[in-house]
Amino acid sequence: MNNGTLFSDISPQTPTYEGAAQQYAEIRRLLDAAQTKEQRLRAFAQWEQLRRQIESWSSLTMLRFSQDTQNASYSAARQYCDALLPRLTELEVGVKRTLLAPQHREDIEQIVGRHAFDLWRCDIAAFDPAITGDLQREATLTARYTELLASADLPFDGQRLNLQTIKRFTQDPDRAVRHAAEQVRWSFFGEHKSELDDLYGDLVRLRHSMARKLGYGDYIGLGYRRMRRVDYDDADVERYRDEIVRTVVPIAQEIITRKADKLGLKEAMYWDESVSDPRGNAIPLGDHDWILARAQEMFADMDASLGQFYRMMLDRHLMDMRNRPSKAGGGFCTSFPSYAVPYIFANFNGTKDDVDVLIHEIGHAFQNWQSRDRAVTDYFWPTSESAEIHSMSMEYFTWPYMERLFGPQAAAYRKEHLAEALLFLPYGAAVDHFQHLVYAQPDATPAQRNAMWQQMEARYLPWRRYGDIAYPAGGGLWQAKQHIYVSPLYYVDYTLASCCALQFWAKSQGDYGAALADYVALCRRGGEAPFRELTRSAGLQSPFEPGAMEHVVAHAREALAL
Ligand SMILES: [Zn+2]
């Protein structure tokens, strides 16, 4: 481990298939010949080193592409990576199969525990060489979606905006500006409707055909394996979504009604949902550099290790938060395991979202950093429903410090943050339920898919009114959600994590220090256990347990005086 690594020092070698195949063959040979525990561990360590190198390289390649989707050399590097990774997966799965053999398992399990074996079993069940070409094609299609959205060049108010920067105007205090911004934003989707429909249709049929080749009835079974879900299934998720309808949709409806009252409207339309005060949302009191500097003070005050960690992220240039033309949308955290450092990426747009995304991604990065010495690469990150607990909880742990960023608007910010968390749960459930419908009917037409989405809106977002914004009024809202194209079945994980993060929020309202200590301890565990075990160990109730949602909603209701 090189603890002084700057971002500019990160330059992992680009692997070739032949070179990697030779290294994997050597590892398999060492394992086959191993007679003692020591020999097995030596082969295991060699494998770990190789996979860290490959992951560092693929993370950097994907990051560079996201930083500039129009850069020809980054794009070519991504294409090379997209074509190579599925072939390397075959080699990876070969080693995992070997490690599952009884003669190796016992010795390796003493080092890494049982959970890694469960994860590897998922990986084995999610791959066969027969789908290598399909995986390559899937990567090409998802890259095209990312590029298409990043190419938006929207004329608005005498400026050229992209899909990130126009969001500032969709939250404008002036209702007419919000409405006009939504019209312009959705006109981009209207112009690209046929390509968006084709891309998704191709992705759904491709994923269905991969599932069939692997012996699944449809993509749901394969999708759950790809998400490495080992301790819950689609029946658990279905019951959980029903709980959201029963317990969260009513309070969400009340939040919308109150918003309309506060804004002086008879009815809140779609373009009103992003604001909660006629004077507009809380806005951070400074720009990019100012926010990063205030965050440094805030993290140092919260916890010494957190302050040092954030300082390291700044000093080593492990952040890219500014918006630029042709930069991919969204925010994420990635990592370079050979160098033992995380990296965060986002697109500041001059709204409160800048604070949210910075803190959220720092939560991910802090967890990755805290668990960087776990025994196996698979534990550096937990599965995503657990990983999102770290990011979303960090948003609540920073609440007492929001005066630094929002001044007198901090209290309004906190209220809005909590209300948004509740409004998000039904939306997230809708995105998840929609995908379950889509993958059950892979040959549906674009019009049928839009009708499925409208069914979801009726069930989970019954207050939604699009008025004359034609594209979402026709059922097309889901096409703006990157995860639906790029990370199938991921979205429910945000809602599961949110339910856990809200429990950390409730605890932090009581004994802040104890709640933060539990949080840091959970971060340290990384991904060494599955979701329900991690939540239990942190003193949290799994959202799948009866009553868990009710509990959280009751706390929030009190805080929002609803
Ligand atoms: Zn996240």
Residues whose N, C-alpha, C, O or C-beta is under 5 A from the ligand:
A	BS01	ZN	E388 S391
